[in-house]
Amino acid sequence: MTDAASGWSAIISPRYLGATVTLCLGVALLAFNGFLVSTALPTAVDELGGVALLSWATTVFLVFAIMGGAGAALLKARLGARMGLIAAASVFLLGSLLAAIAGSMPELLVGRALQGLGEGIVAAICYALIPELFPSSLVPKVFGAESVVWALAAFGGPVLSGALTETLSWRAAFAVNLPVGAIFIALVLAIVPPGLREKSTGRLPIVRLLLIGAAIMAVSVGGLLSSPVLTALCLLIAGATLFAVIARDRTASTPLFPTHAFRFDDVVGAGLWVILLMPLAQAGSAVFLVYALQNIFGFGPTPRRSDRRRHGHHLVQYRHPRCKRIRGG
């Protein structure tokens, strides 16, 4: 194979352009929605009155995305890649619609859960399709393109969400997924062959997945409780549940983790600790930084001062029960 046929330009050649755009768009839906809500949620919770549930909009999305991604291989084996993508994208579109028209925070959280479930499956199948739709010489290039998508999402997601929120509404940040998701389904019908399926390699570890999701939810519940003792109890239950899942996973026929997961004397185990602790370190700023900037320092959804602040109006902010009301202006 010539250099031109195996270079970066090959993945956007007429032969592979459709497959590249389809797979990148499928991953982009997950990537952008992971970052999209950071600048829209503060406005949404102000309108819906759900400040206490602010972190849950991110939590339920990620929990269901993890569960969907873990079950994607089984869905692909049973339905085929094409039908699996269409079904999962339809769930994502339903979640986006529910989030866009939500009249309360619980309704918004249901929409976010469906978004995460659908997109977790879509992204996993898209990654699995890379070696099936491209020759081995181009597989690293396509994975590189997917990495670029994530980098663009990290910057462009909040910017796009902020612009839509400030110029239209926070609901537009969710509604924008509807036409994009429809385009993705049309591309899947045109590009992905109908027969891409394989034998199932085992049963879906649904109990372990549910326990992992329950442990994450226990941490979120602990954050809502006013009693330090109950909060500590929730954290203890979550930690014990995760420890039990990892211990059971080591002897399971269909493991979720590598054999030496989270062992300090193994390279893979130590690497998993790094992967765990890095997002943990940035979780606080990822969830609450934008809300603090908007409600304490008077910034709008885009990086500029709120109009209410510039015009001298008092801006009533979030009030902790033990603190005085914070006012801007």
Secondary structure, DSSP 8 states (H G I E B T S, - for coil): --HHHHSGGGGGSTTTHHHHHHHHHHHHHHHHHHHHTTTTHHHHHHHHT-GGGHHHHHHHHHHHHHHHHHHHHHHHHHH-HHHHHHHHHHHHHHHHHHHHT-SSHHHHHHHHHHHHHHHHHHHHHHHHHHHHHS-TTTHHHHHHHHHHHHHHHHHHHHHHHHHHHHHT-HHHHHHTHHHHHHHHHHHHHHHS-TT------S---HHHHHHHHHHHHHHHHHHH-S-HHHHHHHHHHHHHHHHHHHHHHTT-SS-SS-TTTT-TTSHHHHHHHHHHHHHHHHHHHHHHHHHHHHHTS-B-SSSSB-HHHHTT--EE----TTS---EE-
